[in-house]
Amino acid sequence: MAHSTTTFTRIVELYDAAGALLSKDDFLTEAEQARFADIRAELDQLWPKRRAELVFQIDGPPRLVSAPDEHARRRQIAHGIAPLPSGGD
């Protein structure tokens, strides 16, 4: 599986920047602490996006899961969950 997305590239860049900050011999300045906090916040936003990209690569686009009866079918229950297997055993 190739890592060709810009999301993954950005994640790697952010981890490199965080590692550079943490590898300093001195304590972090306030500006560096703020930068590190910004890096962590951006990583927290990028990982769910990357996970969604990987799921899309493997399983394709999300599918709608709904209830079996027609009345309940009008309401959407969940998006992005792979369909459950049908049949016995």
N, CA and C atoms as a LAMMPS dump frame, in Angstrom:
ITEM: TIMESTEP
0
ITEM: NUMBER OF ATOMS
267
ITEM: BOX BOUNDS ff ff ff
-5.0000000000000000e+02 5.0000000000000000e+02
-5.0000000000000000e+02 5.0000000000000000e+02
-5.0000000000000000e+02 5.0000000000000000e+02
ITEM: ATOMS id mol type element x y z
1 1 1 N 0.857 -1.167 0
2 1 2 C 0 0 0
3 1 3 C 0.906 1.235 0
4 2 1 N 0.755 2.085 -0.976
5 2 2 C 1.589 3.278 -1.108
6 2 3 C 1.027 4.407 -0.257
7 3 1 N 1.951 5.184 0.289
8 3 2 C 1.57 6.352 1.086
9 3 3 C 1.761 7.592 0.228
10 4 1 N 0.812 7.864 -0.649
11 4 2 C 0.99 8.953 -1.601
12 4 3 C 0.108 10.158 -1.314
13 5 1 N -0.661 10.113 -0.241
14 5 2 C -1.566 11.215 0.016
15 5 3 C -0.831 12.386 0.65
16 6 1 N -1.35 13.561 0.42
17 6 2 C -0.764 14.734 1.061
18 6 3 C -1.043 14.72 2.561
19 7 1 N -2.102 14.052 2.984
20 7 2 C -2.396 13.938 4.411
21 7 3 C -1.277 13.192 5.113
22 8 1 N -0.869 12.063 4.57
23 8 2 C 0.198 11.292 5.188
24 8 3 C 1.51 12.063 5.171
25 9 1 N 1.794 12.739 4.07
26 9 2 C 3.013 13.548 3.974
27 9 3 C 3.009 14.634 5.036
28 10 1 N 1.878 15.285 5.236
29 10 2 C 1.775 16.341 6.245
30 10 3 C 1.941 15.771 7.646
31 11 1 N 1.394 14.586 7.9
32 11 2 C 1.556 13.947 9.204
33 11 3 C 3.033 13.69 9.487
34 12 1 N 3.743 13.18 8.509
35 12 2 C 5.175 12.911 8.675
36 12 3 C 5.932 14.215 8.939
37 13 1 N 5.613 15.265 8.197
38 13 2 C 6.265 16.559 8.402
39 13 3 C 6.027 17.08 9.817
40 14 1 N 4.792 16.924 10.297
41 14 2 C 4.473 17.403 11.64
42 14 3 C 5.201 16.601 12.713
43 15 1 N 5.285 15.288 12.541
44 15 2 C 6.038 14.488 13.509
45 15 3 C 7.525 14.847 13.486
46 16 1 N 8.066 15.139 12.307
47 16 2 C 9.463 15.576 12.225
48 16 3 C 9.667 16.899 12.953
49 17 1 N 8.736 17.843 12.771
50 17 2 C 8.836 19.137 13.438
51 17 3 C 8.713 18.982 14.952
52 18 1 N 7.796 18.136 15.396
53 18 2 C 7.632 17.894 16.833
54 18 3 C 8.879 17.234 17.407
55 19 1 N 9.44 16.288 16.668
56 19 2 C 10.661 15.629 17.12
57 19 3 C 11.828 16.593 17.234
58 20 1 N 11.915 17.527 16.295
59 20 2 C 12.985 18.527 16.349
60 20 3 C 12.827 19.407 17.592
61 21 1 N 11.6 19.772 17.907
62 21 2 C 11.368 20.583 19.109
63 21 3 C 11.711 19.806 20.374
64 22 1 N 11.307 18.55 20.417
65 22 2 C 11.53 17.749 21.621
66 22 3 C 12.98 17.311 21.799
67 23 1 N 13.762 17.347 20.741
68 23 2 C 15.151 16.897 20.84
69 23 3 C 16.103 18.004 21.305
70 24 1 N 15.565 19.182 21.56
71 24 2 C 16.404 20.278 22.05
72 24 3 C 16.969 19.93 23.42
73 25 1 N 18.174 20.441 23.705
74 25 2 C 18.792 20.212 25.009
75 25 3 C 18.19 21.107 26.086
76 26 1 N 17.717 22.281 25.699
77 26 2 C 17.143 23.225 26.658
78 26 3 C 15.638 23.031 26.753
79 27 1 N 15.05 23.734 27.717
80 27 2 C 13.599 23.747 27.837
81 27 3 C 13.006 24.496 26.656
82 28 1 N 11.775 24.177 26.321
83 28 2 C 11.1 24.86 25.227
84 28 3 C 10.674 26.257 25.681
85 29 1 N 10.842 27.221 24.795
86 29 2 C 10.354 28.567 25.077
87 29 3 C 8.836 28.571 24.968
88 30 1 N 8.225 29.663 25.358
89 30 2 C 6.771 29.755 25.252
90 30 3 C 6.321 29.636 23.794
91 31 1 N 7.074 30.267 22.888
92 31 2 C 6.736 30.19 21.465
93 31 3 C 6.857 28.754 20.96
94 32 1 N 7.892 28.046 21.409
95 32 2 C 8.072 26.654 20.994
96 32 3 C 6.991 25.753 21.592
97 33 1 N 6.594 26.032 22.828
98 33 2 C 5.514 25.275 23.444
99 33 3 C 4.203 25.492 22.681
100 34 1 N 3.977 26.733 22.268
101 34 2 C 2.772 27.036 21.486
102 34 3 C 2.823 26.323 20.142
103 35 1 N 3.995 26.315 19.503
104 35 2 C 4.159 25.618 18.223
105 35 3 C 3.909 24.117 18.396
106 36 1 N 4.434 23.544 19.48
107 36 2 C 4.226 22.122 19.736
108 36 3 C 2.743 21.828 19.943
109 37 1 N 2.049 22.69 20.677
110 37 2 C 0.609 22.518 20.887
111 37 3 C -0.14 22.609 19.56
112 38 1 N 0.282 23.522 18.681
113 38 2 C -0.339 23.639 17.36
114 38 3 C -0.115 22.375 16.529
115 39 1 N 1.087 21.83 16.627
116 39 2 C 1.409 20.594 15.901
117 39 3 C 0.509 19.46 16.388
118 40 1 N 0.374 19.31 17.711
119 40 2 C -0.466 18.242 18.261
120 40 3 C -1.925 18.416 17.831
121 41 1 N -2.396 19.668 17.841
122 41 2 C -3.786 19.92 17.442
123 41 3 C -3.998 19.558 15.973
124 42 1 N -3.034 19.907 15.124
125 42 2 C -3.169 19.573 13.7
126 42 3 C -3.109 18.071 13.477
127 43 1 N -2.235 17.387 14.222
128 43 2 C -2.171 15.927 14.113
129 43 3 C -3.484 15.283 14.547
130 44 1 N -4.081 15.82 15.607
131 44 2 C -5.369 15.285 16.075
132 44 3 C -6.455 15.427 15.014
133 45 1 N -6.343 16.435 14.165
134 45 2 C -7.315 16.623 13.091
135 45 3 C -6.991 15.78 11.862
136 46 1 N -5.702 15.53 11.615
137 46 2 C -5.302 14.823 10.402
138 46 3 C -5.457 13.305 10.496
139 47 1 N -5.272 12.716 11.686
140 47 2 C -5.348 11.258 11.782
141 47 3 C -6.711 10.699 11.409
142 48 1 N -7.823 11.286 11.855
143 48 2 C -9.124 10.751 11.385
144 48 3 C -9.282 10.858 9.863
145 49 1 N -8.758 11.926 9.284
146 49 2 C -8.82 12.073 7.828
147 49 3 C -8.01 10.974 7.152
148 50 1 N -6.824 10.686 7.685
149 50 2 C -5.976 9.637 7.11
150 50 3 C -6.646 8.271 7.246
151 51 1 N -7.253 8.011 8.398
152 51 2 C -7.95 6.737 8.583
153 51 3 C -9.084 6.589 7.578
154 52 1 N -9.811 7.675 7.343
155 52 2 C -10.896 7.638 6.358
156 52 3 C -10.353 7.365 4.963
157 53 1 N -9.192 7.936 4.634
158 53 2 C -8.576 7.677 3.325
159 53 3 C -8.217 6.199 3.179
160 54 1 N -7.669 5.613 4.244
161 54 2 C -7.298 4.199 4.185
162 54 3 C -8.529 3.307 4.055
163 55 1 N -9.578 3.613 4.785
164 55 2 C -10.818 2.836 4.674
165 55 3 C -11.377 2.948 3.263
166 56 1 N -11.359 4.146 2.69
167 56 2 C -11.853 4.34 1.333
168 56 3 C -11.03 3.524 0.333
169 57 1 N -9.696 3.482 0.523
170 57 2 C -8.836 2.698 -0.375
171 57 3 C -9.177 1.217 -0.309
172 58 1 N -9.46 0.719 0.881
173 58 2 C -9.69 -0.708 1.065
174 58 3 C -11.136 -1.101 0.749
175 59 1 N -12.098 -0.347 1.293
176 59 2 C -13.504 -0.736 1.201
177 59 3 C -14.315 0.077 0.204
178 60 1 N -13.74 1.106 -0.371
179 60 2 C -14.489 1.944 -1.3
180 60 3 C -15.319 2.985 -0.564
181 61 1 N -16.234 3.619 -1.281
182 61 2 C -17.025 4.689 -0.655
183 61 3 C -17.943 4.152 0.432
184 62 1 N -18.313 5.004 1.381
185 62 2 C -19.204 4.545 2.451
186 62 3 C -20.565 4.133 1.907
187 63 1 N -21.197 3.208 2.609
188 63 2 C -22.516 2.731 2.223
189 63 3 C -23.517 3.1 3.304
190 64 1 N -24.744 3.235 2.918
191 64 2 C -25.823 3.551 3.852
192 64 3 C -26.341 2.27 4.484
193 65 1 N -26.463 2.283 5.785
194 65 2 C -27.04 1.156 6.503
195 65 3 C -28.396 1.623 7.009
196 66 1 N -29.44 0.848 6.735
197 66 2 C -30.774 1.252 7.173
198 66 3 C -31.545 0.063 7.703
199 67 1 N -32.675 0.368 8.307
200 67 2 C -33.532 -0.669 8.879
201 67 3 C -34.253 -1.429 7.769
202 68 1 N -34.668 -2.674 8.023
203 68 2 C -35.276 -3.498 6.975
204 68 3 C -36.69 -3.084 6.573
205 69 1 N -37.463 -2.432 7.452
206 69 2 C -38.832 -2.081 7.064
207 69 3 C -38.873 -0.73 6.349
208 70 1 N -39.851 -0.548 5.484
209 70 2 C -39.936 0.636 4.62
210 70 3 C -40.088 1.924 5.418
211 71 1 N -40.852 1.903 6.5
212 71 2 C -41.051 3.116 7.294
213 71 3 C -39.734 3.596 7.893
214 72 1 N -38.967 2.694 8.44
215 72 2 C -37.694 3.065 9.055
216 72 3 C -36.634 3.357 8.003
217 73 1 N -36.816 2.854 6.8
218 73 2 C -35.84 3.059 5.736
219 73 3 C -35.741 4.535 5.352
220 74 1 N -36.774 5.302 5.634
221 74 2 C -36.754 6.727 5.3
222 74 3 C -35.749 7.49 6.148
223 75 1 N -35.472 6.977 7.33
224 75 2 C -34.482 7.618 8.193
225 75 3 C -33.139 6.921 8.02
226 76 1 N -32.1 7.699 7.896
227 76 2 C -30.769 7.124 7.774
228 76 3 C -30.248 6.794 9.168
229 77 1 N -29.73 5.593 9.302
230 77 2 C -29.236 5.174 10.607
231 77 3 C -27.73 5.396 10.719
232 78 1 N -26.965 5.055 9.716
233 78 2 C -25.515 5.213 9.812
234 78 3 C -24.913 5.343 8.429
235 79 1 N -23.84 6.083 8.345
236 79 2 C -23.074 6.217 7.112
237 79 3 C -21.698 5.59 7.312
238 80 1 N -21.13 5.052 6.275
239 80 2 C -19.746 4.616 6.284
240 80 3 C -19.476 3.287 6.938
241 81 1 N -20.471 2.527 7.24
242 81 2 C -20.251 1.218 7.859
243 81 3 C -20.44 0.161 6.783
244 82 1 N -19.505 -0.744 6.713
245 82 2 C -19.617 -1.82 5.733
246 82 3 C -20.868 -2.644 6.015
247 83 1 N -21.529 -3.15 4.972
248 83 2 C -22.756 -3.91 5.195
249 83 3 C -22.479 -5.205 5.961
250 84 1 N -23.46 -5.614 6.737
251 84 2 C -23.325 -6.851 7.493
252 84 3 C -23.495 -8.042 6.553
253 85 1 N -22.832 -9.144 6.823
254 85 2 C -23.006 -10.304 5.955
255 85 3 C -24.43 -10.836 6.09
256 86 1 N -24.959 -11.331 4.992
257 86 2 C -26.308 -11.876 5.031
258 86 3 C -26.251 -13.378 4.882
259 87 1 N -27.308 -14.015 5.267
260 87 2 C -27.352 -15.472 5.177
261 87 3 C -27.141 -16.128 6.513
262 88 1 N -27.161 -17.427 6.508
263 88 2 C -27 -18.202 7.742
264 88 3 C -25.541 -18.424 8.075
265 89 1 N -25.326 -19.108 9.126
266 89 2 C -24.016 -19.51 9.644
267 89 3 C -22.982 -18.519 9.234
